[in-house]
Amino acid sequence: PDFAWTLVSRVLVNTGNALGTGLLLYYLAFGLHIGMETADDALLALIVVYLVGVVISALVVGYLSDRLARRKVFVIWGSLLQAVAAFVLVFVTSYEATFVAGALLGLGYGAFLAVDQALATQVLPDPHDRGKDLGIMNIAFQVPQALAPLLGAWVVAGLGGSFGGLFMLSALAAILGALVVSLVRDVK
């Protein structure tokens, strides 16, 4: 069961992250009404903020997780921080808020990436099938990255061009991912 809970959690959290990042160019251009040319430049700066958050958080939280021998708490908090980032975009629609959300999303996703990978190695069901099992775990990264932008576009179009529902769905996926990983029993 721990392997399954970890897999489902990964799918949910990565879906939330992909929903939150996959349509950012269009959110900047049409949600914030700054136009495509300005949105192109803004997206580059936003990606840098996000990546800095990912790298710093992955290094710091990965280190802390190893030192404290704790995994779930960091995965849960990393997931919930991503939900907070999505809620920022739901409730504060400004250019500046997008950068705050980008930093929070990067910090949350970096924590999640570093520690969830460690957690995944601790829930593998069979030592003889580690390659296969980790391959299955890695599918939980790739499939959401491919499908979430399509789902996100469908949600935005269904809401008449509003991005609030997209970011609400992103937050919900991250929260559900945090709840599901809390069901893992054999890893602290």
DRENDO-1510 file (C-alpha; in Angstrom, 1 decimal, always signed):
<recs>
REC; n; res; u; v; w
REC; 1; PRO; +0.0; +0.0; +0.0 .
REC; 2; ASP; +2.8; +2.5; +0.8 .
REC; 3; PHE; +4.1; +2.2; -2.8 .
REC; 4; ALA; +0.6; +2.9; -4.2 .
REC; 5; TRP; +0.0; +5.8; -1.8 .
REC; 6; THR; +3.3; +7.3; -2.9 .
REC; 7; LEU; +2.6; +6.8; -6.5 .
REC; 8; VAL; -0.9; +8.4; -6.3 .
REC; 9; SER; +0.5; +11.3; -4.2 .
REC; 10; ARG; +3.2; +11.9; -6.9 .
REC; 11; VAL; +0.6; +12.0; -9.7 .
REC; 12; LEU; -1.5; +14.5; -7.7 .
REC; 13; VAL; +1.3; +16.8; -6.7 .
REC; 14; ASN; +2.9; +16.8; -10.1 .
REC; 15; THR; -0.5; +17.4; -11.7 .
REC; 16; GLY; -1.0; +20.4; -9.4 .
REC; 17; ASN; +2.5; +21.7; -10.3 .
REC; 18; ALA; +1.9; +21.2; -14.0 .
REC; 19; LEU; -1.5; +22.9; -13.8 .
REC; 20; GLY; +0.2; +25.8; -12.0 .
REC; 21; THR; +3.0; +26.2; -14.5 .
REC; 22; GLY; +1.8; +24.9; -17.8 .
REC; 23; LEU; -0.3; +27.9; -18.8 .
REC; 24; LEU; +1.6; +30.7; -17.1 .
REC; 25; LEU; +2.5; +32.4; -20.3 .
REC; 26; TYR; -1.2; +32.6; -21.2 .
REC; 27; TYR; -2.1; +33.7; -17.6 .
REC; 28; LEU; +0.4; +36.5; -17.8 .
REC; 29; ALA; -0.8; +37.6; -21.3 .
REC; 30; PHE; -4.6; +37.1; -20.9 .
REC; 31; GLY; -5.3; +36.7; -17.2 .
REC; 32; LEU; -3.3; +39.7; -16.3 .
REC; 33; HIS; -3.8; +41.5; -19.6 .
REC; 34; ILE; -0.2; +42.4; -20.2 .
REC; 35; GLY; -0.1; +41.1; -23.8 .
REC; 36; MET; +2.0; +38.3; -25.3 .
REC; 37; GLU; +5.2; +40.3; -25.9 .
REC; 38; THR; +5.4; +41.5; -22.3 .
REC; 39; ALA; +4.3; +38.1; -21.1 .
REC; 40; ASP; +7.3; +36.5; -22.9 .
REC; 41; ASP; +9.7; +38.7; -21.0 .
REC; 42; ALA; +7.9; +38.3; -17.7 .
REC; 43; LEU; +7.8; +34.5; -18.1 .
REC; 44; LEU; +11.5; +34.3; -18.3 .
REC; 45; ALA; +12.0; +36.2; -15.1 .
REC; 46; LEU; +9.2; +34.1; -13.4 .
REC; 47; ILE; +11.0; +30.9; -14.4 .
REC; 48; VAL; +14.2; +32.2; -12.9 .
REC; 49; VAL; +12.4; +32.9; -9.6 .
REC; 50; TYR; +10.8; +29.5; -9.6 .
REC; 51; LEU; +14.0; +27.7; -10.4 .
REC; 52; VAL; +16.0; +29.5; -7.7 .
REC; 53; GLY; +13.2; +28.4; -5.2 .
REC; 54; VAL; +13.4; +24.8; -6.5 .
REC; 55; VAL; +17.2; +24.6; -6.2 .
REC; 56; ILE; +17.5; +26.3; -2.8 .
REC; 57; SER; +14.6; +24.3; -1.3 .
REC; 58; ALA; +15.8; +21.0; -2.7 .
REC; 59; LEU; +19.2; +21.4; -1.2 .
REC; 60; VAL; +18.1; +22.7; +2.2 .
REC; 61; VAL; +15.1; +20.4; +2.7 .
REC; 62; GLY; +16.9; +17.4; +1.3 .
REC; 63; TYR; +19.7; +18.0; +3.8 .
REC; 64; LEU; +17.2; +18.5; +6.7 .
REC; 65; SER; +15.3; +15.4; +5.7 .
REC; 66; ASP; +18.4; +13.3; +5.8 .
REC; 67; ARG; +19.6; +14.7; +9.1 .
REC; 68; LEU; +16.2; +14.3; +10.8 .
REC; 69; ALA; +15.5; +11.0; +9.2 .
REC; 70; ARG; +12.0; +12.3; +8.3 .
REC; 71; ARG; +10.4; +12.2; +4.9 .
REC; 72; LYS; +6.6; +12.6; +5.0 .
REC; 73; VAL; +6.5; +15.8; +6.9 .
REC; 74; PHE; +8.6; +17.5; +4.2 .
REC; 75; VAL; +6.7; +16.0; +1.3 .
REC; 76; ILE; +3.4; +17.1; +3.0 .
REC; 77; TRP; +4.6; +20.7; +3.6 .
REC; 78; GLY; +6.2; +20.9; +0.2 .
REC; 79; SER; +2.9; +19.9; -1.3 .
REC; 80; LEU; +0.9; +22.3; +0.8 .
REC; 81; LEU; +3.3; +25.2; +0.0 .
REC; 82; GLN; +2.5; +24.6; -3.7 .
REC; 83; ALA; -1.2; +24.8; -2.8 .
REC; 84; VAL; -0.6; +28.2; -1.1 .
REC; 85; ALA; +1.1; +29.4; -4.2 .
REC; 86; ALA; -1.9; +28.4; -6.3 .
REC; 87; PHE; -4.2; +30.2; -3.9 .
REC; 88; VAL; -2.2; +33.3; -4.2 .
REC; 89; LEU; -3.0; +33.3; -7.9 .
REC; 90; VAL; -6.6; +32.6; -7.2 .
REC; 91; PHE; -7.1; +35.5; -4.8 .
REC; 92; VAL; -4.5; +38.1; -5.9 .
REC; 93; THR; -4.5; +38.7; -9.6 .
REC; 94; SER; -1.5; +41.0; -10.0 .
REC; 95; TYR; +1.8; +40.9; -11.7 .
REC; 96; GLU; +3.7; +41.1; -8.4 .
REC; 97; ALA; +1.6; +38.3; -6.9 .
REC; 98; THR; +2.7; +36.1; -9.7 .
REC; 99; PHE; +6.3; +36.4; -8.6 .
REC; 100; VAL; +5.4; +35.7; -5.0 .
REC; 101; ALA; +3.5; +32.6; -6.1 .
REC; 102; GLY; +6.4; +31.6; -8.4 .
REC; 103; ALA; +8.8; +31.7; -5.5 .
REC; 104; LEU; +6.4; +29.8; -3.2 .
REC; 105; LEU; +5.7; +27.2; -5.9 .
REC; 106; GLY; +9.5; +26.7; -6.5 .
REC; 107; LEU; +10.2; +26.4; -2.7 .
REC; 108; GLY; +7.4; +23.8; -2.4 .
REC; 109; TYR; +8.2; +21.8; -5.5 .
REC; 110; GLY; +11.9; +21.7; -4.6 .
REC; 111; ALA; +11.1; +20.3; -1.2 .
REC; 112; PHE; +8.7; +17.8; -2.7 .
REC; 113; LEU; +11.2; +16.7; -5.4 .
REC; 114; ALA; +14.1; +16.2; -3.1 .
REC; 115; VAL; +12.3; +14.3; -0.3 .
REC; 116; ASP; +9.6; +12.5; -2.3 .
REC; 117; GLN; +12.3; +10.8; -4.3 .
REC; 118; ALA; +14.0; +9.6; -1.1 .
REC; 119; LEU; +10.6; +8.5; +0.2 .
REC; 120; ALA; +9.9; +6.6; -3.0 .
REC; 121; THR; +13.1; +4.6; -2.6 .
REC; 122; GLN; +11.9; +3.5; +0.9 .
REC; 123; VAL; +8.6; +2.2; -0.3 .
REC; 124; LEU; +9.7; +0.0; -3.2 .
REC; 125; PRO; +7.9; -3.3; -2.8 .
REC; 126; ASP; +10.5; -5.8; -4.1 .
REC; 127; PRO; +14.3; -5.3; -4.0 .
REC; 128; HIS; +14.6; -7.4; -7.2 .
REC; 129; ASP; +12.4; -5.0; -9.2 .
REC; 130; ARG; +13.7; -1.6; -8.1 .
REC; 131; GLY; +14.4; -0.5; -11.7 .
REC; 132; LYS; +10.9; -1.3; -12.8 .
REC; 133; ASP; +9.3; +0.2; -9.7 .
REC; 134; LEU; +11.3; +3.4; -9.9 .
REC; 135; GLY; +10.3; +3.5; -13.6 .
REC; 136; ILE; +6.7; +3.4; -12.6 .
REC; 137; MET; +7.3; +6.1; -10.0 .
REC; 138; ASN; +8.9; +8.3; -12.7 .
REC; 139; ILE; +5.9; +7.9; -14.9 .
REC; 140; ALA; +4.1; +9.8; -12.1 .
REC; 141; PHE; +6.3; +12.8; -13.1 .
REC; 142; GLN; +5.9; +12.6; -16.9 .
REC; 143; VAL; +2.2; +11.9; -17.4 .
REC; 144; PRO; +1.0; +14.9; -15.4 .
REC; 145; GLN; +3.5; +17.1; -17.2 .
REC; 146; ALA; +1.9; +16.0; -20.5 .
REC; 147; LEU; -1.7; +15.9; -19.6 .
REC; 148; ALA; -2.1; +18.9; -17.2 .
REC; 149; PRO; -1.7; +21.6; -19.8 .
REC; 150; LEU; -4.5; +20.0; -21.8 .
REC; 151; LEU; -6.7; +19.7; -18.8 .
REC; 152; GLY; -5.8; +23.3; -17.8 .
REC; 153; ALA; -6.7; +24.7; -21.2 .
REC; 154; TRP; -10.0; +22.8; -21.1 .
REC; 155; VAL; -10.7; +24.3; -17.6 .
REC; 156; VAL; -9.8; +27.9; -18.7 .
REC; 157; ALA; -11.9; +27.6; -21.8 .
REC; 158; GLY; -14.8; +26.1; -19.9 .
REC; 159; LEU; -14.7; +29.1; -17.5 .
REC; 160; GLY; -14.7; +31.7; -20.3 .
REC; 161; GLY; -11.1; +32.5; -20.1 .
REC; 162; SER; -10.9; +32.8; -16.3 .
REC; 163; PHE; -7.7; +31.3; -14.8 .
REC; 164; GLY; -9.1; +31.1; -11.2 .
REC; 165; GLY; -10.5; +27.7; -11.6 .
REC; 166; LEU; -7.2; +26.4; -13.1 .
REC; 167; PHE; -5.3; +27.6; -10.0 .
REC; 168; MET; -8.0; +26.3; -7.7 .
REC; 169; LEU; -7.7; +22.9; -9.3 .
REC; 170; SER; -3.9; +23.1; -9.0 .
REC; 171; ALA; -4.3; +23.8; -5.2 .
REC; 172; LEU; -6.8; +21.0; -4.8 .
REC; 173; ALA; -4.4; +18.5; -6.5 .
REC; 174; ALA; -1.5; +19.5; -4.3 .
REC; 175; ILE; -3.6; +19.3; -1.1 .
REC; 176; LEU; -4.9; +15.8; -2.1 .
REC; 177; GLY; -1.4; +14.7; -2.8 .
REC; 178; ALA; -0.4; +15.8; +0.7 .
REC; 179; LEU; -3.3; +14.0; +2.2 .
REC; 180; VAL; -2.5; +10.8; +0.3 .
REC; 181; VAL; +1.2; +10.7; +1.2 .
REC; 182; SER; +0.2; +11.0; +4.9 .
REC; 183; LEU; -1.3; +7.5; +4.5 .
REC; 184; VAL; +2.2; +6.0; +4.0 .
REC; 185; ARG; +2.8; +3.9; +7.1 .
REC; 186; ASP; +6.3; +2.5; +7.0 .
REC; 187; VAL; +8.2; +5.8; +6.4 .
REC; 188; LYS; +8.4; +8.7; +8.9 .
</recs>
